[in-house]
Amino acid sequence: MESRISVMRRPYGPPLHRARRNPPWHVSSEPIAMTLLSELWDTTRMRLLVEIDRRGSLSAAAQAIGIGQPSASQHLRTLETAAGQRLVERNGRGSRLTEGGRVLATHAGQALAMLAAGEQELTALAGLQTGTIRLGASTAPGSYLLPDTLGCFRRDYPGVDVEIEIAASGEILRRLLSGRIELAIVGVDKADERIALEPFLADEIVGVAKAGLVETHDGTLDPKALAELTLLCREPDSSSRAYVERELQRIGVRPARVWELGSTEAVKRAVREGLGVGFLSRYAVAEETERGELDVFRLRGRPPLTRDFHIARLTSRPFSPAESAFVATLTRCCAKQSAYAEACVAGSGSRSA
């Protein structure tokens, strides 16, 4: 689902005036010269630049914000004239931002997010009837926690739209910084200083294998056994992969082979085929372990590989009323899912003992 932001444009008022230093309350009649750079802060142009970055095409960006291609081209020319440099490069596959374009798009996205938050706060004065939440989530919470939460939230707040993007934690945090999303759910515990992280749900990363593939005792596997196994893992930006790699480095174990797969579902499918073992969030494997399709194990002699899922937002931007309501719903719904996942993993461990 893609973002739609509607911002009311205020007509220009009378010319601004420069205040003289002495006395401080005196206002000069000389107007301040408007620089070409002020052309950049037109909301339509800001939205256009953000959408070009998101969609990789000027025509698709124009359609997303509801203007025609000729108008979009004119806005882009105005932006590039004001900036004094090329902001967009065209190629055979579409358009992409230059380095200067990316810098401007990042600030434009943040400015639009602040304006959207202001709109939502005004809406809240009349009750939480409408609004839009632009949410990003890493794979485990996005795929296995959010669906139930969205059902509960839609029942309580039918007029509030939730637009979701799912990617690895690192990519989600980059989108948060750029203003592409305004709220995030991730599995990392450290981030850029511009990002505030608030823990809301405990998770455990557990080992998974095809039933009977590895020899476990009381639901645990000797870490040395990994030296003879293929490790099936997520992409480098995955927070769960980072946790597992740090743990294996601490205990000095190197798997026989490492196969990198592009998604949690791909890892689970490869594990079910007996191609190796993986380490995934307990929420991602709860249903498969309940059905007996996968065995769950922990590493013998090591503490459980636990972490927290965090709500992430920019430190400069407080929760909007809609976001506060969503976080409350998320926390409430996830309590039930936590109990279910814990029970499934515990049951699998006892079966594989």
VENURHU-V228721 format. One record per backbone hydrogen bond with DSSP energy under -1.0 kcal/mol. CO is the residue of the C=O (numbers start at 0). NH is the residue of the N-H. E is the energy in kcal/mol with one decimal. If there is no record, write none. Layout:
co->CO nh->NH e->E
co->CO nh->NH e->E
This chain:
co->15 nh->31 e->-1.5
co->17 nh->27 e->-1.7
co->22 nh->25 e->-1.5
co->25 nh->19 e->-1.1
co->29 nh->17 e->-1.3
co->34 nh->37 e->-1.4
co->35 nh->38 e->-1.9
co->36 nh->39 e->-2.0
co->37 nh->40 e->-1.1
co->41 nh->45 e->-2.4
co->42 nh->46 e->-2.6
co->43 nh->47 e->-2.3
co->44 nh->48 e->-2.2
co->45 nh->49 e->-2.2
co->46 nh->50 e->-2.5
co->47 nh->51 e->-2.2
co->48 nh->52 e->-1.9
co->49 nh->53 e->-1.8
co->50 nh->54 e->-3.0
co->51 nh->55 e->-2.5
co->55 nh->94 e->-2.3
co->56 nh->60 e->-2.0
co->57 nh->61 e->-2.5
co->58 nh->62 e->-2.3
co->59 nh->63 e->-2.1
co->60 nh->64 e->-1.5
co->61 nh->66 e->-2.5
co->67 nh->71 e->-2.3
co->68 nh->72 e->-2.5
co->69 nh->73 e->-2.1
co->70 nh->74 e->-2.5
co->71 nh->75 e->-2.4
co->72 nh->76 e->-2.3
co->73 nh->77 e->-2.3
co->74 nh->78 e->-2.4
co->75 nh->79 e->-2.6
co->76 nh->80 e->-2.3
co->77 nh->81 e->-2.4
co->78 nh->82 e->-2.6
co->79 nh->83 e->-1.5
co->79 nh->84 e->-1.1
co->86 nh->97 e->-2.1
co->88 nh->95 e->-2.7
co->90 nh->93 e->-1.2
co->93 nh->90 e->-2.9
co->95 nh->88 e->-3.6
co->97 nh->101 e->-2.5
co->98 nh->102 e->-2.0
co->99 nh->103 e->-2.3
co->100 nh->104 e->-2.7
co->101 nh->105 e->-2.2
co->102 nh->106 e->-1.7
co->103 nh->107 e->-2.6
co->104 nh->108 e->-2.7
co->105 nh->109 e->-1.8
co->106 nh->110 e->-2.3
co->107 nh->111 e->-2.6
co->108 nh->112 e->-2.0
co->109 nh->113 e->-2.0
co->110 nh->114 e->-2.1
co->111 nh->115 e->-2.7
co->112 nh->116 e->-2.2
co->113 nh->117 e->-2.0
co->114 nh->118 e->-2.1
co->115 nh->119 e->-2.3
co->116 nh->120 e->-2.2
co->117 nh->121 e->-2.0
co->118 nh->122 e->-2.3
co->119 nh->123 e->-2.0
co->122 nh->125 e->-1.5
co->123 nh->126 e->-1.8
co->126 nh->128 e->-2.2
co->130 nh->160 e->-2.8
co->132 nh->162 e->-3.0
co->133 nh->181 e->-2.6
co->133 nh->182 e->-1.5
co->134 nh->164 e->-1.9
co->135 nh->184 e->-1.9
co->136 nh->166 e->-1.8
co->137 nh->141 e->-2.6
co->138 nh->142 e->-2.6
co->139 nh->143 e->-2.4
co->140 nh->144 e->-1.6
co->140 nh->145 e->-2.4
co->144 nh->148 e->-1.3
co->145 nh->149 e->-3.2
co->146 nh->150 e->-1.7
co->147 nh->151 e->-2.0
co->148 nh->152 e->-2.8
co->149 nh->153 e->-2.6
co->150 nh->154 e->-1.6
co->151 nh->155 e->-1.7
co->152 nh->156 e->-3.1
co->156 nh->159 e->-1.7
co->160 nh->132 e->-2.7
co->162 nh->134 e->-3.0
co->164 nh->136 e->-2.5
co->167 nh->171 e->-2.4
co->168 nh->172 e->-2.3
co->169 nh->173 e->-1.6
co->170 nh->174 e->-2.1
co->171 nh->175 e->-1.9
co->172 nh->176 e->-2.1
co->173 nh->177 e->-1.7
co->174 nh->179 e->-1.5
co->174 nh->180 e->-1.2
co->182 nh->135 e->-2.5
co->183 nh->311 e->-3.0
co->184 nh->137 e->-2.6
co->185 nh->309 e->-3.1
co->191 nh->194 e->-2.4
co->193 nh->314 e->-2.6
co->195 nh->312 e->-1.8
co->197 nh->310 e->-2.9
co->200 nh->308 e->-3.3
co->202 nh->306 e->-2.3
co->203 nh->281 e->-2.0
co->205 nh->279 e->-2.3
co->206 nh->296 e->-2.3
co->207 nh->277 e->-2.1
co->208 nh->294 e->-3.2
co->209 nh->212 e->-2.7
co->216 nh->219 e->-1.3
co->218 nh->297 e->-2.0
co->219 nh->216 e->-2.4
co->220 nh->299 e->-2.7
co->221 nh->224 e->-2.1
co->222 nh->225 e->-1.5
co->223 nh->226 e->-1.4
co->224 nh->227 e->-1.7
co->225 nh->228 e->-1.5
co->225 nh->255 e->-1.2
co->228 nh->255 e->-1.4
co->228 nh->256 e->-1.2
co->229 nh->276 e->-2.5
co->230 nh->258 e->-2.8
co->232 nh->260 e->-3.3
co->234 nh->237 e->-2.1
co->236 nh->169 e->-1.6
co->237 nh->241 e->-1.7
co->238 nh->242 e->-2.1
co->239 nh->243 e->-2.1
co->240 nh->244 e->-2.7
co->241 nh->245 e->-2.1
co->242 nh->246 e->-1.9
co->243 nh->247 e->-2.6
co->244 nh->248 e->-2.0
co->245 nh->249 e->-2.0
co->246 nh->250 e->-1.8
co->247 nh->252 e->-2.2
co->256 nh->230 e->-3.2
co->258 nh->232 e->-2.7
co->262 nh->266 e->-1.8
co->263 nh->267 e->-2.5
co->264 nh->268 e->-2.4
co->265 nh->269 e->-2.3
co->266 nh->270 e->-2.4
co->267 nh->271 e->-2.5
co->268 nh->272 e->-1.5
co->269 nh->274 e->-2.3
co->270 nh->273 e->-1.8
co->276 nh->231 e->-3.2
co->277 nh->207 e->-2.8
co->279 nh->205 e->-2.8
co->280 nh->283 e->-1.0
co->284 nh->288 e->-2.4
co->285 nh->289 e->-2.1
co->286 nh->290 e->-1.9
co->287 nh->292 e->-2.4
co->294 nh->208 e->-2.1
co->296 nh->206 e->-2.5
co->297 nh->220 e->-2.8
co->298 nh->301 e->-1.8
co->303 nh->305 e->-1.6
co->304 nh->204 e->-3.2
co->306 nh->202 e->-3.0
co->308 nh->199 e->-2.5
co->308 nh->200 e->-1.2
co->309 nh->185 e->-2.2
co->310 nh->197 e->-2.4
co->311 nh->183 e->-2.1
co->312 nh->195 e->-3.3
co->313 nh->316 e->-1.8
co->319 nh->323 e->-2.5
co->320 nh->324 e->-2.1
co->321 nh->325 e->-2.1
co->322 nh->326 e->-2.7
co->323 nh->327 e->-1.9
co->324 nh->328 e->-2.0
co->325 nh->329 e->-2.9
co->326 nh->330 e->-2.5
co->327 nh->331 e->-1.9
co->328 nh->332 e->-2.6
co->329 nh->333 e->-2.4
co->332 nh->336 e->-1.3
co->333 nh->337 e->-2.4
co->334 nh->338 e->-1.5
co->335 nh->339 e->-1.9
co->336 nh->340 e->-2.6
co->337 nh->341 e->-2.3
co->338 nh->342 e->-2.0
co->339 nh->343 e->-2.3
co->340 nh->344 e->-2.4
co->341 nh->345 e->-2.2
co->342 nh->346 e->-2.3
co->343 nh->347 e->-2.1
co->344 nh->348 e->-2.2
co->345 nh->349 e->-1.7
co->346 nh->350 e->-1.6
co->347 nh->351 e->-2.1
